[in-house]
Amino acid sequence: MRGYARFMQQGARVMIVEDDPAVRTVVADHLRAAGCDVAIHTDGRRAWSALCAQMPDLLILDRMIPHVD
């Protein structure tokens, strides 16, 4: 099985860092429907703390988020 399909079957841990509620809801809903375990953070500080605690399989990052230069 190739990359994406294998990744999705394993219940991947995905972290979404996005401050726009509409964007994060759409992305999270699609990933959960595909079987992913989704963590959502709305600012850079909280996301960084979570990353230090446990690295996700995939990180979806908004480049212009609060509290990060």
Residue, then its C-alpha position, 0 to 999 in steps of 0.5 A: m500500500r502506498g504512502y497516503a492510504r497506509f498513513m490514513q489506515q493507521g489512524a494518524r495523529v494530525m495537529i492543526v495550528e490555525d486561528d481561523p475557525a472556519v478553516r480549522t473546522v473544515v480541515a479537522d472534520h475531513l481528517r476525522a472522517a478519514g480516521c485521523d486523531v486530530a489535535i487543534h491549536t489556535d496559537g503558536r505558543r500552545a502548539w509549540s508546547a504540544l509539539c514538545a510533548q508529542m510529535p504528530d505524524l502530520l502538522i498542518l500549520d498556518r504560517m500567520i498565527p498569533h504569538v509566533d514570529 
